[in-house]
Amino acid sequence: MPTSSVVIHVPHSSTEIPEHLRSQFLLSDEALDRERTAMTDHHTLDLFGREFRHCRVVPFPVSRLVVDPERFLDDEKESMARIGMGVVYTRTSDGRVLRHPPTAEQRHQLITDYYRRHHQRLTEAVDEALASNGRCLIIDGHSFPSRPLPYETDQDPGRPDICLGTDQFHTPDALRQLAEAIFQRDGFTVAIDRPFSGTMVPDKHFGKTASVCSLMIEINRGLYADEETGERSASYENFHQRFSSCLSLLIEAWEKNSQ
């Protein structure tokens, strides 16, 4: 059992669409593969998890096209629901029909099987870190395309290498500033809450538990992958070494201050 106070959450790395759910999607196999490639945070489980097995690593087991674990369940609270990309996507990244709106029964089953089970695992990991350390840092690990996809709110083509997503309650200024300084010292360009903002905190603790801190770290996918295929580029291992070194410094600083 990991003893670290750090929980690494990796929600969008999987490409898995269970066979029994394939019929819900209206795209051809080729079109579905293209959409999955565009929307997957490729290799983030390896980038965030390979060197940090002493931390609690919580990956989402299926593609976000099945269910997106980082969306609010209530479409009234979820801004992306208005374009068909709430917790259960019905539209693609370029606005095409992905699936018919699920029936109430289908939605309930998807939420039960994937969303709630995942959030239970994440909450348990955070609770274990709190019980053993008194506080917890969630690192919410993502990547983003080097060119904005049509659905994205931020269409500025000038994208940073690293985006740090924050929450007013759960991201202390000192944590954000430390992460920014570490990545910048290694030569990465860094933006705060751009092109994506926010960071994951389980509902049990969201806005309630100050000892649960969270920071989203988003990597520009063009730094390490062929974005047409999702495969690792020639620069992958070099980038992995640089990124892991930065993340190690951040985790070590957090854990030192937690003692």
C-alpha positions, -999 to 999 in steps of 0.1 A, spaced: 0 0 0 15 34 -10 23 57 19 27 88 -1 3 118 4 2 122 -34 -27 108 -55 -21 109 -93 -53 109 -112 -52 100 -149 -87 102 -163 -83 104 -201 -55 80 -211 -76 49 -220 -87 41 -255 -109 12 -244 -145 11 -256 -161 -21 -243 -174 -43 -271 -209 -44 -256 -211 -6 -258 -199 -3 -294 -234 -4 -308 -242 29 -290 -219 48 -312 -231 58 -346 -197 65 -363 -180 40 -386 -150 22 -371 -126 45 -390 -144 76 -378 -146 64 -343 -109 56 -342 -101 92 -355 -123 107 -328 -108 85 -301 -73 95 -312 -82 132 -311 -98 130 -277 -74 107 -258 -46 120 -235 -22 96 -251 5 80 -228 -4 101 -198 -6 70 -176 30 62 -185 42 99 -182 26 105 -148 27 70 -134 59 51 -145 83 68 -121 58 74 -92 46 40 -81 50 50 -45 21 74 -51 -15 63 -54 -22 62 -91 -59 62 -102 -65 58 -139 -99 57 -156 -102 23 -173 -122 32 -204 -122 59 -230 -138 93 -221 -161 87 -251 -179 61 -230 -182 84 -199 -161 114 -189 -152 111 -152 -142 148 -151 -176 162 -160 -203 171 -135 -231 145 -133 -257 173 -134 -259 188 -169 -272 220 -154 -238 224 -137 -217 212 -166 -209 239 -192 -198 213 -218 -233 197 -218 -247 224 -240 -225 212 -269 -232 175 -263 -201 168 -243 -214 164 -207 -207 133 -187 -220 111 -216 -209 126 -249 -235 127 -277 -214 149 -300 -178 147 -314 -151 172 -310 -161 188 -343 -199 187 -336 -210 156 -354 -234 131 -338 -215 106 -318 -244 86 -303 -281 91 -298 -289 105 -264 -289 76 -240 -321 64 -225 -325 69 -187 -316 32 -182 -285 34 -204 -273 66 -187 -279 51 -152 -259 20 -162 -230 39 -176 -228 62 -146 -230 32 -122 -205 10 -140 -179 35 -148 -183 70 -133 -194 61 -98 -169 32 -94 -141 54 -106 -150 82 -83 -153 57 -54 -117 46 -61 -104 81 -63 -122 91 -31 -108 60 -13 -72 69 -25 -76 105 -12 -91 92 21 -62 68 26 -37 96 19 -54 118 45 -55 90 70 -18 82 68 -5 117 62 -30 143 74 -32 159 40 -33 150 3 -21 164 -30 -41 153 -61 -21 157 -94 -47 156 -122 -27 144 -152 -37 153 -187 -25 163 -222 -39 186 -248 -35 189 -286 -10 214 -300 -37 228 -322 -72 236 -307 -100 212 -315 -132 228 -328 -151 221 -295 -125 239 -273 -134 273 -258 -98 286 -261 -90 288 -298 -57 307 -294 -32 289 -315 -3 300 -293 -3 271 -268 21 266 -239 42 235 -233 25 230 -199 -8 242 -186 -14 243 -148 -51 241 -138 -61 254 -105 -90 257 -81 -95 287 -58 -101 266 -27 -79 236 -34 -48 250 -51 -26 271 -28 -7 299 -44 26 285 -31 19 251 -49 10 268 -82 41 291 -80 64 262 -72 51 240 -101 54 270 -125 89 277 -114 100 241 -117 88 236 -152 101 270 -163 135 263 -150 136 232 -172 128 254 -203 91 247 -206 67 275 -214 39 275 -187 4 290 -187 -21 290 -158 -56 278 -165 -50 281 -203 -60 265 -225 -79 245 -199 -87 254 -163 -97 237 -130 -86 205 -114 -102 174 -100 -113 170 -64 -137 143 -52 -172 156 -44 -168 144 -8 -140 170 -3 -147 196 -30 -149 230 -14 -149 214 21 -115 199 30 -87 224 29 -61 196 36 -69 182 1 -49 202 -24 -51 197 -62 -32 208 -93 -40 199 -129 -9 194 -151 -16 193 -188 11 185 -213 12 198 -249 8 165 -269 31 178 -297 60 175 -273 60 137 -272 35 122 -297 25 119 -333 -9 136 -330 -23 120 -361 -18 85 -347 -13 90 -310 19 70 -312 50 80 -293 73 103 -313 111 101 -315 113 127 -287 92 106 -263 119 92 -240 138 125 -238 106 143 -229 96 117 -204 130 121 -186 126 159 -185 90 158 -174 96 131 -147 124 151 -133 102 182 -129 73 162 -114 97 145 -90 109 178 -77 73 189 -72 63 157 -54 95 157 -32 89 193 -22 53 186 -13 61 154 7 89 172 25 65 199 36 40 173 46 63 158 72 
